[in-house]
Amino acid sequence: MKHYLDFEKPISELQRKLDDLRKHPETHALGINLAEEIQQIEKKIEEERKRIFSDLTPWQRVQLARHPKRPFALDYIQTAFQGYSELHGDRLFGDDQAIIGGFAQLGPHKAMVIGTQKGRDTKENIRRNFGSAHPEGYRKALRLMRLADKFGLPIITLIDTAGAYPGIGAEERHIAEAIAVNLREMMLFEVPIIAAVIGEGGSGGALGIGVADRVLILENAYYSVISPEGCAAILWKDRTAAAKAAEALKITAKDLLELGLVDETIPEPLGGAHNDLARTANTLKERLICHLNELKPLKAAERLRLRYAKYRAYGQVIEKQPAAA
């Protein structure tokens, strides 16, 4: 069953009419050319889809990034990669299933792929903690990255999390320290690192596997220091101001590219990645391979220098000089 977001209501109404026409043609047959009617509705649906998705607001893109049918990390791993062999556990506490990872083949490149994984139903979401990792998840990711660095394998991370888990257990096991260590260590790994934001890129939970030589983002994903709802609750004391916050935060792929915080935006099929996983995964695969082909020939010292310069350049502000009196 197809899931429509609020702003897709005009499309859903036309689609419902089309489905009804196809299922019960006898109720519409009196003096109507059904084939022509179906063709006209299909044309209207396509026109409406183009109209809506050609001018999405930041909040609408956030809604798309959270779409229940949106592809997750394992969907891309199973479609774009070959020979995926998952590794488990952080060798310290447990196996956090909100973060997955293992060896895989990406085109001609052997790699270590790591990602945040949400669930499709309630049972899986509970098992994966809705994609919000505990400290052991980040420590598992770090263990896998150290393994990749040891064997000279590039690291690819797929980011899709609302944020790291903020519960008591996570605090007791030092979630902030786990993320901070990942940030430090990822700056120092000598192998190429590419991070791709495929859905939600929330706060330190995303940054915990997000330090990279190249940061890519899908067209309808977002990357932010705080969720729009959290920002609205702090600034306007009202979570319903989330749309206003999403606009102010500059969290969309287009805004992030203009600000120099990501290196490339990856286009999605009309209507979002969930409408064509194979096409989206193939585009992502092509861009990952392209960036790996550029990064791998560089000497480790040069990669580290460029990585350091990349992050040192973040956060520059140019203040407008006051007009002369």
C-alpha positions as CSV (number, residue, x, y, z in Angstrom):
1,M,0.0,0.0,0.0
2,K,1.3,3.4,-1.0
3,H,1.9,6.0,1.7
4,Y,1.2,9.6,0.8
5,L,2.4,12.6,2.8
6,D,0.2,15.6,3.6
7,F,1.4,17.7,0.7
8,E,0.9,14.8,-1.7
9,K,-2.9,14.9,-1.1
10,P,-3.8,16.1,-4.7
11,I,-1.8,13.2,-6.1
12,S,-3.5,10.7,-3.7
13,E,-7.0,11.8,-4.6
14,L,-6.2,11.4,-8.4
15,Q,-4.6,8.0,-7.7
16,R,-7.6,6.9,-5.8
17,K,-9.9,7.9,-8.6
18,L,-7.6,6.1,-11.1
19,D,-7.6,2.9,-9.0
20,D,-11.3,3.0,-8.7
21,L,-11.7,3.3,-12.4
22,R,-9.5,0.3,-13.0
23,K,-11.1,-1.9,-10.4
24,H,-14.7,-1.1,-11.2
25,P,-14.9,-0.1,-14.9
26,E,-18.6,-1.2,-15.1
27,T,-19.6,1.7,-12.8
28,H,-18.1,4.3,-15.1
29,A,-18.9,2.7,-18.5
30,L,-22.0,4.8,-19.4
31,G,-20.9,7.0,-22.4
32,I,-17.3,7.2,-21.2
33,N,-14.2,6.1,-23.1
34,L,-12.4,4.4,-20.2
35,A,-9.1,4.2,-21.9
36,E,-9.1,7.9,-22.7
37,E,-10.3,8.8,-19.2
38,I,-7.5,6.7,-17.6
39,Q,-4.9,8.3,-19.8
40,Q,-6.1,11.8,-18.9
41,I,-6.0,11.0,-15.1
42,E,-2.5,9.5,-15.5
43,K,-1.4,12.7,-17.3
44,K,-2.9,14.8,-14.5
45,I,-1.1,12.7,-11.8
46,E,2.3,13.2,-13.6
47,E,1.7,17.0,-14.0
48,E,0.7,17.3,-10.3
49,R,3.7,15.3,-9.2
50,K,6.0,17.6,-11.2
51,R,4.3,20.7,-9.8
52,I,4.6,19.6,-6.2
53,F,8.1,18.1,-6.3
54,S,9.6,21.0,-8.3
55,D,9.2,23.4,-5.4
56,L,9.4,21.6,-2.1
57,T,9.8,23.5,1.1
58,P,12.6,22.5,3.6
59,W,10.0,21.0,5.9
60,Q,8.5,18.9,3.1
61,R,12.0,17.6,2.4
62,V,12.3,16.7,6.0
63,Q,9.1,14.7,5.7
64,L,10.4,12.9,2.7
65,A,13.6,12.1,4.5
66,R,11.4,10.4,7.2
67,H,9.1,8.7,4.7
68,P,8.2,5.2,6.1
69,K,8.9,3.6,2.7
70,R,12.3,5.5,2.2
71,P,15.2,3.1,1.5
72,F,17.4,2.4,4.5
73,A,21.2,1.6,4.7
74,L,20.7,-2.2,4.2
75,D,18.5,-1.5,1.1
76,Y,21.4,0.4,-0.5
77,I,24.0,-2.1,0.7
78,Q,22.0,-5.0,-0.8
79,T,21.4,-3.1,-4.1
80,A,24.6,-1.2,-4.7
81,F,27.2,-3.4,-3.0
82,Q,28.1,-7.1,-3.5
83,G,29.3,-9.7,-1.1
84,Y,28.3,-7.9,2.0
85,S,29.5,-9.8,5.1
86,E,28.2,-8.2,8.3
87,L,30.3,-8.0,11.5
88,H,28.9,-7.7,14.9
89,G,29.7,-6.3,18.4
90,D,32.0,-3.7,19.9
91,R,34.0,-6.3,22.0
92,L,33.2,-4.2,25.0
93,F,29.5,-4.3,25.8
94,G,27.2,-5.7,23.1
95,D,26.0,-5.6,19.5
96,D,23.9,-2.4,18.8
97,Q,21.7,-3.2,15.9
98,A,21.1,0.5,15.2
99,I,24.5,0.5,13.5
100,I,25.4,-2.2,11.0
101,G,28.6,-2.7,9.0
102,G,30.9,-5.2,7.4
103,F,33.1,-6.0,4.4
104,A,31.6,-5.4,0.9
105,Q,32.5,-4.9,-2.7
106,L,31.6,-1.6,-4.5
107,G,32.2,-2.0,-8.2
108,P,36.0,-2.6,-8.4
109,H,36.7,-1.5,-4.8
110,K,36.8,-3.7,-1.7
111,A,35.5,-1.5,1.2
112,M,34.2,-1.4,4.7
113,V,30.6,-0.1,4.7
114,I,28.9,1.1,7.9
115,G,25.5,2.6,8.3
116,T,22.7,3.5,10.7
117,Q,19.7,1.3,10.2
118,K,16.0,1.9,11.1
119,G,13.2,-0.7,11.2
120,R,10.3,-1.3,8.9
121,D,7.8,-2.3,11.6
122,T,7.4,-1.9,15.3
123,K,9.2,-5.1,16.2
124,E,12.2,-4.2,14.1
125,N,12.2,-0.6,15.2
126,I,12.4,-1.7,18.8
127,R,15.3,-4.1,18.0
128,R,17.1,-1.3,16.1
129,N,16.0,1.4,18.5
130,F,14.5,3.5,15.7
131,G,18.0,4.0,14.2
132,S,19.3,5.8,17.3
133,A,22.5,4.2,18.4
134,H,23.8,3.6,21.9
135,P,27.5,4.0,22.8
136,E,28.3,0.4,21.8
137,G,27.0,1.2,18.3
138,Y,29.6,3.9,17.8
139,R,32.3,1.7,19.4
140,K,31.3,-1.1,17.0
141,A,31.6,1.4,14.1
142,L,35.1,2.5,15.4
143,R,36.2,-1.2,15.7
144,L,35.2,-1.8,12.0
145,M,36.9,1.4,10.9
146,R,40.1,0.5,12.6
147,L,39.9,-2.9,10.9
148,A,39.5,-1.2,7.6
149,D,42.4,1.1,8.2
150,K,44.6,-1.9,9.2
151,F,43.9,-3.7,5.9
152,G,43.9,-0.6,3.7
153,L,40.2,-0.7,2.8
154,P,38.3,2.6,2.1
155,I,35.5,3.3,4.6
156,I,32.0,4.2,3.3
157,T,29.3,5.3,5.8
158,L,25.6,5.7,5.2
159,I,23.9,8.1,7.6
160,D,20.2,7.9,8.5
161,T,19.5,8.7,12.1
162,A,17.4,11.2,14.0
163,G,20.3,11.3,16.5
164,A,22.2,9.2,19.0
165,Y,20.1,7.7,21.8
166,P,19.7,10.1,24.7
167,G,18.6,7.7,27.4
168,I,20.0,7.0,30.9
169,G,21.7,3.8,29.8
170,A,23.5,5.6,26.9
171,E,24.7,8.3,29.3
172,E,25.9,5.8,31.8
173,R,28.0,4.1,29.1
174,H,29.3,7.5,27.9
175,I,27.6,8.3,24.6
176,A,29.3,11.7,24.3
177,E,32.8,10.1,24.8
178,A,32.1,7.4,22.2
179,I,31.1,10.0,19.6
180,A,34.0,12.3,20.5
181,V,36.5,9.4,20.1
182,N,35.0,8.6,16.7
183,L,35.4,12.2,15.6
184,R,39.0,12.2,16.6
185,E,39.9,8.8,15.1
186,M,38.1,9.4,11.8
187,M,40.3,12.5,11.3
188,L,43.4,10.3,11.5
189,F,42.6,7.2,9.5
190,E,44.8,7.0,6.5
191,V,42.3,5.2,4.1
192,P,39.8,7.2,2.1
193,I,36.5,7.9,3.9
194,I,33.2,8.8,2.2
195,A,30.0,9.6,4.1
196,A,26.6,9.7,2.4
197,V,23.5,11.1,4.2
198,I,20.7,9.0,2.8
199,G,17.8,10.2,5.0
200,E,18.0,11.9,8.4
201,G,21.3,13.4,9.5
202,G,20.6,14.3,13.1
203,S,23.2,16.0,15.3
204,G,26.1,14.1,16.9
205,G,24.5,10.8,16.1
206,A,25.2,11.5,12.4
207,L,28.6,13.1,13.0
208,G,29.7,9.9,14.9
209,I,30.2,8.2,11.6
210,G,30.3,11.4,9.4
211,V,33.9,12.7,9.4
212,A,35.1,12.0,5.9
213,D,37.1,13.1,2.9
214,R,33.9,13.6,1.0
215,V,30.4,14.1,2.3
216,L,27.5,13.4,-0.1
217,I,23.8,13.9,0.5
218,L,20.7,12.6,-1.3
219,E,18.5,15.3,-2.7
220,N,15.7,14.9,-0.1
221,A,17.9,14.1,2.9
222,Y,18.8,16.6,5.6
223,Y,21.8,17.2,7.9
224,S,21.3,19.3,11.0
225,V,22.7,20.0,14.5
226,I,19.1,19.6,15.8
227,S,15.8,18.4,14.6
228,P,13.3,21.1,13.4
229,E,10.9,20.1,16.2
230,G,13.7,20.5,18.8
231,C,14.8,23.8,17.4
232,A,11.2,25.1,17.4
233,A,10.7,24.0,21.0
234,I,13.8,25.9,22.1
235,L,13.3,29.1,20.0
236,W,9.6,29.5,19.9
237,K,8.5,27.2,22.8
238,D,6.2,25.5,20.3
239,R,7.1,22.3,18.4
240,T,4.4,23.1,15.8
241,A,6.8,25.8,14.5
242,A,8.9,23.0,13.0
243,A,8.4,24.2,9.4
244,K,9.6,27.6,10.3
245,A,12.6,26.1,12.1
246,A,13.4,23.9,9.1
247,E,13.6,27.0,6.9
248,A,15.8,28.9,9.3
249,L,18.2,26.0,10.0
250,K,19.3,25.6,6.3
251,I,19.4,21.8,6.5
252,T,18.4,20.8,3.0
253,A,20.9,19.3,0.5
254,K,20.7,22.5,-1.6
255,D,21.5,24.8,1.3
256,L,24.3,22.6,2.6
257,L,26.0,22.5,-0.8
258,E,25.8,26.3,-1.0
259,L,27.3,26.6,2.5
260,G,30.1,24.2,1.6
261,L,29.2,21.7,4.2
262,V,28.7,18.8,1.8
263,D,30.6,18.0,-1.4
264,E,27.8,16.8,-3.7
265,T,24.1,16.3,-3.8
266,I,22.8,13.1,-5.4
267,P,19.5,13.4,-7.3
268,E,16.6,11.3,-6.5
269,P,13.7,10.1,-8.8
270,L,10.7,12.3,-8.9
271,G,8.7,11.9,-5.7
272,G,11.7,10.6,-3.7
273,A,14.1,7.7,-3.4
274,H,11.3,5.3,-2.3
275,N,9.7,5.5,-5.7
276,D,12.7,3.8,-7.4
277,L,15.3,2.2,-5.1
278,A,17.2,0.6,-8.0
279,R,17.7,3.9,-9.8
280,T,18.7,5.8,-6.6
281,A,21.1,3.0,-5.5
282,N,22.7,2.9,-8.9
283,T,23.2,6.7,-8.9
284,L,24.7,6.5,-5.4
285,K,27.0,3.7,-6.4
286,E,28.3,5.6,-9.4
287,R,29.1,8.7,-7.3
288,L,30.7,6.7,-4.6
289,I,32.9,4.9,-7.1
290,C,33.8,8.2,-8.8
291,H,34.9,9.7,-5.5
292,L,36.9,6.6,-4.5
293,N,38.6,6.7,-7.9
294,E,39.7,10.3,-7.1
295,L,40.7,9.6,-3.5
296,K,42.5,6.3,-3.7
297,P,45.5,7.5,-5.8
298,L,46.4,10.2,-3.3
299,K,49.1,9.5,-0.7
300,A,47.9,9.1,2.8
301,A,49.7,12.2,4.0
302,E,48.0,14.3,1.3
303,R,44.5,12.8,2.1
304,L,45.0,13.7,5.8
305,R,46.1,17.2,4.9
306,L,43.1,17.8,2.7
307,R,40.7,16.3,5.3
308,Y,42.1,18.6,8.0
309,A,41.8,21.6,5.7
310,K,38.2,20.7,4.8
311,Y,37.0,20.8,8.4
312,R,39.1,23.8,9.4
313,A,37.4,25.7,6.7
314,Y,33.9,25.1,8.2
315,G,32.2,27.9,10.2
316,Q,33.7,30.9,8.5
317,V,31.5,34.0,8.8
318,I,31.7,37.2,6.8
319,E,30.2,40.1,8.6
320,K,28.7,42.9,6.6
321,Q,30.4,46.2,7.4
322,P,28.1,49.0,8.6
323,A,27.4,51.7,6.1
324,A,29.4,54.8,6.4
325,A,27.7,57.7,8.3
